[in-house]
Amino acid sequence: MARNVSHGRGGAGNIYSGETRTTTPRDLITPTIKQEVYTTGRGGSGNMMHNDPDRPEIARESQDVEVPPMRGRETPHHTGRGGAANAYIPTPDEEKKVREEEDEQLRRVYTAKSTRERSRDVEERRRGADADADADPERGRSSQ
């Protein structure tokens, strides 16, 4: 039996066994939402969405929370209390790398936003189809 080791400041979440557990492919599968309606925010009817069984990734992405992109320091700045040793002046390569990372973060944010918009479009089309079926009972019966 392996000895338990504490990492960090304390708390049960920071205690681990010395035994290592290998990762299996099953551990890496992203869970999907199986219910017909799911929430995308803290609550309220505006955050209720119908699940599209053909596109489960939309439901999953709308529930994933991304950290807002942080602006990298690509200009000279000072850290600490002052003095020449605390001056940071990035090289042109560092500035280029920061810009590329920011562009990638923005691309991810825009992709997530467009996915949420597609999800809303699916929801609106579904509501429209339900309203049409309610307005025309014959049409609703013929499709059943």
C-alpha positions, -999 to 999 in steps of 0.1 A, spaced: 0 0 0 14 34 -9 17 62 15 -6 93 11 11 125 2 -3 160 8 2 187 -19 -5 223 -14 -19 240 17 -43 213 29 -77 200 23 -88 166 12 -85 176 -25 -47 179 -20 -41 144 -6 -30 117 -31 -18 82 -30 17 75 -43 2 48 -66 -1 59 -101 -32 51 -122 -28 48 -159 -52 68 -181 -74 47 -203 -92 59 -235 -125 57 -216 -112 83 -192 -107 107 -221 -143 106 -234 -161 139 -231 -195 133 -215 -226 143 -236 -259 157 -223 -286 132 -228 -317 150 -216 -340 168 -241 -337 202 -225 -306 216 -208 -295 248 -192 -267 271 -205 -264 295 -177 -273 301 -140 -310 297 -145 -340 313 -160 -361 303 -190 -338 322 -214 -311 297 -206 -331 266 -214 -322 250 -247 -335 219 -266 -308 193 -272 -302 185 -308 -294 147 -307 -276 150 -341 -252 176 -328 -244 168 -291 -213 190 -293 -234 221 -293 -249 213 -259 -215 204 -245 -198 236 -258 -226 258 -245 -220 245 -210 -182 247 -211 -169 278 -194 -139 294 -209 -115 318 -191 -117 352 -207 -86 358 -228 -59 376 -210 -39 403 -227 -3 395 -229 24 420 -222 39 429 -255 52 464 -245 79 473 -221 67 474 -185 80 472 -149 73 446 -123 80 449 -86 89 482 -69 111 497 -96 147 497 -106 164 485 -138 163 448 -127 125 450 -127 122 463 -163 108 439 -188 114 447 -225 102 419 -248 122 409 -279 105 411 -313 101 373 -312 84 375 -278 60 402 -291 52 381 -322 45 351 -300 22 370 -277 2 384 -307 -2 349 -321 -14 335 -288 -39 364 -285 -52 357 -320 -57 320 -312 -76 329 -280 -98 353 -299 -104 326 -325 -116 302 -298 -139 328 -283 -154 336 -317 -159 299 -324 -176 293 -291 -198 324 -297 -208 312 -332 -216 277 -318 -239 293 -292 -256 313 -320 -261 281 -340 -276 265 -310 -301 294 -306 -310 291 -343 -318 254 -339 -339 263 -309 -358 291 -328 -365 268 -357 -378 241 -334 -401 266 -317 -413 278 -351 -421 243 -362 -439 236 -329 -460 268 -334 -468 259 -370 -480 224 -359 -502 240 -332 -516 265 -357 -524 238 -383 -536 206 -366 -539 187 -399 -503 193 -407 -492 182 -372 -512 150 -376 -498 141 -410 -463 143 -398 -470 119 -369 
